[in-house]
Every structure is written in structure tokens, then in C-alpha cells.
Amino acid sequence: MTALTVAACSGGSDAGTDKASGPVTVKVWAWYPSFQPVVDLFNSTHTDIKIEWTNAGAGQDEYTKLQTALKAGKGAPDVVMLEFQELPTYQLTKHLVDMGKYGANDLKGSYVDWAWKQVSNGDKVYAIPVDSGPMAMLYREDLFKKYDLTIPKTWDEYKVQAEKLKAATAGKSFMTDFGANDGGFLTGLSWQAGAKPYTYDTANPAEIGVSVNDAPTKQVMSYWEGMVGSGLADTKAYGTTDFYNGLGSGKYVTYLAAGWGPGYLQSVAKTTAGKWRAAPLPQWTAGANAQGDWGGSSFAVTDQSKNPEAATTVAKEIFGANNTEAWKIGIDQAYLFPTATPVLESDAFLKKKYDFFGGQTVNDVFVPAYKAIAPFSWSPFNSYNFNQITTGLNQAIEKKTSWTAALDTAQANITQYATQQGFKVK
């Protein structure tokens, strides 16, 4: 889907709209784990609306099908799960319904500022936040004790502990693994440092500022280039067997994780149960409280819905801010990190003890991080953006060339691409 050249398509889903014939059927695409019980819960508590759920694939698999349906003018769902970074693409092509017309602005007070800004522009609301990924440092408490490591509060301290670990293990263990294949992870670290790779406002969609090689991003990548070059951090791709084995074997003593990380870790490193703990992400400046986000998703209503009001009700309520039963499933079974403050601030979430983390209430670490995240803008061509950044950094790692030079190349390529798509690059 090219940015400015794809015209908005009109059409209609097959969702029923005749209330006289029974409840309105609202088609939903989503790939959340353990989602069927959430759907069943909604359907059991609503007599006028029935959700028909399809898992159309995760991430890009779903997006490819969605883009095809939107371009064809038929076949798209009423409600679709979209990650935060993908929203500008669909806003630009006018395929998302403004749910502000159907009362979505009433929910604004249930979300922190940065999360609400991810899905809205002024009074226009293009999606309802569901989950997010504030970052923290998960660490092996047993190995920290074994090697006499201390919990680092700054990235400088983190490097000192990494050097200590290398000396104690003869380089067999790493402080962490740096997954340069994951654009969300890279963005989260840069976000914490204050990076603003894009300046983009859907109210003025023809203009965009591109700064993927700004000073904060270069600071982050220079740091990690040094960590990798010194043998203090590994570079196995995230989501691979080698990465999973590293988490389970003690090869990696920390995991820089998102809010969904505790659940993810439990599923891929089961033999390490009880050995992990959570601590705040180290800071670039001592005493600061800068945070970044890695991941996050929402529910949007497509322009093919024949009943956008009913679709908006689904988007608002299926993981609603006060839907405690749905969120119990989302937290306990799907390991989602909620964006709604009533859920975040509930005792059930804040005081939840995790056996995998030795009974620690890890959300005491993640919730303050979530609340301290600063606003952040994405581009309407995020797939291209992530591809340029991850490809460039992985080539730099393989060839042992400059990481910051790779950012400069990405800056040039993305600027050229944006111009070719019809944007005025500021």
C-alpha cells in the first residue's frame, strides 16, 4: 500500500444491520492469544450485538489481507486489531472510521496521555487502545548473586556490570541479547532516549519530518555497538531457537523486555521459573525517569462497516476500561499489558504476584514505566521504516561497520522513499 497514491475505497462488510431480524453481527479480526473466551464473554453479555471473530493472521499477515480487502472495496472486517505503528497508514488512506462520532471521546480519561494520542487526533478517534509494552529490565536474580552483580540504574552502570560478568564467565555469558531484527525493540530503546524519528500529523498528511538518525538514536546505537563489539551483548535474532536457549540456559542474565515480556518469558524459558526478577530500565541520566514502549495494539473500525455505531461499541467494550472479566482473561491467559488506567491501577493487577518471578509483583515496575512514557509519532510507512533500520543494523553487525553510518543510510533511503510517495519532507 503506497502512502498518498491509494485512494480511500468505499464498500461494506457483510455485517447485519437489521435489528428486527436479531442482533447485529460485527465481524472482528484479531490475533490476541486466548481471545475466544473474550468473544464469548462479550456475546453472552450483549443481546443486540454478536461478534463473529476471525484470526486472519498475526501482524503483517493480517495487514496484507486487510490492505487487499480495503483496496477491493469488500471483504474487510467491521473491527480490526491494529498495532499502534500501523494506524497512520490506514488513517492516511481514510479507511478508519472516526469513532469520536459515536462517543469514543468519552473514554479519553481512562487512558494516559501518550496512549490516547496514539489513536486520536483532536476530537477524532481512530482506534481504542488495548495493550502496550512499557519496557523494563528482567534479570536472573540467582546469576546476579552468583557473579556479585548489582542492579544498574544507568546504562553506564549496566556496561560496568556487563564487563564484570564477562570477566567472571570468561565471556561465556552475556549481559543480554540485542535483537537487531526487531524494529519495535529498537524503537523502544530510542524512544526512551528521547528520539523523535518522525514528525507527522494526520491533520496535515502531505507533510512529514524524517529524523531516524537523530542524536538520541545515534546515542543508543553507538552504545550498543560498543556493547556488542566488546563481547558484552550477543546479537542472536529475537524469536529464534538460539535466543530462546540463551534465555533458558543462563547465557543471558538480563532481558530488556516489554510489559508483555513476563508472560512471554514464562512460555519460552520454563525451566528458569522462580529465578527471574524485574527492575526499571536503566537511564541515560542518573535520577531520570525516561521510558520507552515496545509494542501496543488497538481496535479500529473500518470504513466497510455497515453499522459503525455497533462496531464502535465492540471496539470500546470488548477490552473495555471497566471490563474486569475480559481483562482477567487478557492478563492471566494472554499476558497482555493493559492500557486502561482503571485496570492498571486495580489491586488485581498491581498486586498480582508472579510465581515465575519468585512471587514478585512485577507490575509495580511496569505500571510506573507506562505512565512516564512520552508522546511519540509514527510514519504512515512503518513497514518500510522498520525494514530499513533492521536491515542496515544487521548488515553493520555482520560486516563490523559503523552502526551510526547505517542510520545515516536509512535516513537517506527513507527520505527518498517518502518523497517518491508524494510527501513533502520537512
BELPEPE-V95108 format. One line per field, one symbol per residue. ss: DSSP state (A for helix, B for strand, O for the rest). psi: psi as a letter, one per 30 degrees, with the letter a starting at -180 (. if undefined). burial: I if it has 24 or more other C-alpha atoms within 12 Angstrom, else O. Layout:
BEGIN
ss->???
psi->???
burial->???
END
This chain:
BEGIN
ss->OOOOOOOOOOOOOOOOOOAAAOOBBBBBBOOOOOOAAAAAAAAAAOOOBBBBBBOOOOOAAAAAAAAAAAAAOOOOOOBBBBBAAAAAAAAAOOOBOOAAAAOAAAAAAABOAAAAAAABBOOBBOOBBBBBBBOBBBBBAAAAAAOOOOOOOBAAAAAAAAAAAAAAAOOOOBOBBOOOOOAAAAAAAAAAOOOOOBBOOAAAOOBBBBOOOOAAAAAAAAAAAAAAAOOOBBOOOOOOAAAAAAAAAOOBOBBBBOOOAAAAAAAAOAAAOOOBBBBBOOBOOOOOOOBOBBBBBBBBBBOOOOOAAAAAAAAAAOOOOOOAAAAAAAAAOOOOOBOBAAAAOOAAAAOOOBAAAOOBOOAAAAAAAAAOBOOOOOOOOAAAAAAAAAAAAAAAAAAOOOAAAAAAAAAAAAAAAAAAOOOBBO
psi->jldffjlkklaklgkkfjffgalkkjkkklgklhfeeeeeeeefgkffkkkjkkjglkbfeeeeeeeeeeefglfllekkkkleffeeefeeghgkkjfffggffffefgkleeeeffgljbfkjflkkdlaiklljkljeeeeeeghkljkflfeeeeeeeeeeeefghgflleakjiffjeeeeeeeeeefgkifkjkkffiffkkkkhfhleeeeeeeeefeeeefggfklhkkkgleeeeeeeffgekfljjllffeeeeeeffhefgkffllkllkllfkkflhkllkjlkllklklffkfifeeeeeeeefehlfgieeefeeeeeefhkjlfkeeeegkeeeegkkjefhggkifffeeeeeefgkllkkllgheeeeeeeeeeeeeeeeefhlkeeeeeeeeeeeeeeeeeffgkjk.
burial->IIIIOOOIIIOIIOIIIOOOOOOIIIIIIIIIOOIIIIIOIIIOOOOIIIIIIIIIOOIOOIIOIIIOIIIOIIIIIIIIIIIIIIIIIIIIIIIIIIIIOIOIIOIIOIIIIIIIIIIIIOOIIIIIIIIIIIIIIIIIIOIIOOIOIIIIIIIOOIIOIIIIIIOOOOOOIIIIIIIIIIIIIIIIIIIIIIIIIIIIIIOOIIIIIIIIIIOIIIIIIIIIIIIIOOIIIIIIIIOOOOIIOIIIIIIIIIIIIIIIIIIIIIOIIOOIIIIIIIIIIIIIOOOOIIIIIIIIIIIIIIIIIIIIIIIIIIIIIIIIIIIIIIIIIIIIIIIIIIIIIIIIIOOOIIOIOIOIIOOIIIIIIIIIIIIIIIIIIIIIIIIIIIIIIIIIIIIIIOOOOIIIIIIIIIIOIIIOIIOOIOIOIO
END
